[in-house]
């Protein structure tokens, strides 16, 4: 353990104490909290799957694209 001193607004003191308490003594919640804080503060430009695969195109553009039937009996070894 390491003692850390921070300067913060008076209104944030309770939040910072709760954060420290969670990181120090609640392993399950601490893992999730660390991950969330790291994503928000250390990697703010990290993109989500929606950012990568999402589209601004209208839904109508994709009509019929995924409605095609699957090929039955086809396997990669059959080529």
C-alpha positions in Angstrom: 0.0 0.0 0.0 1.1 3.6 -0.7 -0.3 6.7 0.8 -1.3 9.3 -1.7 -2.1 13.0 -1.0 -4.2 14.9 -3.5 -5.7 18.4 -3.7 -9.3 18.5 -4.8 -12.4 20.6 -4.5 -14.2 20.2 -1.2 -17.3 18.9 -3.0 -15.2 16.0 -4.5 -13.7 14.8 -1.2 -16.4 12.2 -0.5 -16.1 10.9 -4.1 -12.3 10.6 -3.9 -12.6 8.8 -0.5 -15.1 6.4 -1.8 -12.9 5.8 -4.9 -9.9 5.1 -2.6 -11.9 2.8 -0.3 -13.2 0.8 -3.3 -9.8 0.4 -4.9 -8.3 -0.6 -1.5 -10.8 -2.9 -0.1 -13.3 -4.3 -2.6 -11.5 -6.4 -5.2 -14.5 -7.3 -7.4 -15.6 -3.7 -7.7 -12.1 -2.4 -7.9 -11.3 -4.4 -11.1 -14.3 -2.9 -12.8 -13.6 0.6 -11.5 -10.0 0.4 -12.6 -11.0 -0.6 -16.1 -13.6 2.1 -16.4 -11.2 4.8 -15.1 -8.3 3.6 -17.3 -10.6 3.8 -20.4 -11.9 7.2 -19.5 -8.7 8.8 -18.3 -5.7 6.9 -19.7 -7.2 6.0 -23.1 -9.8 8.6 -23.8 -9.6 8.1 -27.6 -10.2 4.3 -27.3 -12.9 3.4 -29.6 -15.8 1.1 -29.0 -17.0 -1.7 -31.3 -19.9 0.6 -32.3 -17.5 3.4 -33.2 -15.5 1.0 -35.4 -18.4 -0.9 -37.0 -21.2 1.6 -36.8 -22.4 3.6 -39.8 -24.1 6.9 -40.4 -25.8 5.4 -43.5 -29.6 4.9 -43.4 -30.9 1.4 -42.5 -32.4 1.2 -46.0 -28.9 0.9 -47.5 -28.4 -2.4 -45.8 -31.8 -3.9 -46.6 -31.4 -7.4 -48.1 -27.7 -7.6 -47.4 -28.0 -10.1 -44.6 -31.2 -11.7 -45.8 -29.5 -14.1 -48.2 -29.9 -17.8 -47.4 -26.8 -19.7 -46.1 -25.3 -22.3 -48.4 -26.1 -25.8 -47.1 -23.6 -28.6 -47.1 -20.7 -26.3 -48.0 -17.4 -26.7 -46.2 -14.0 -25.2 -46.7 -12.6 -28.6 -47.6 -15.1 -29.1 -50.4 -13.3 -26.6 -52.7 
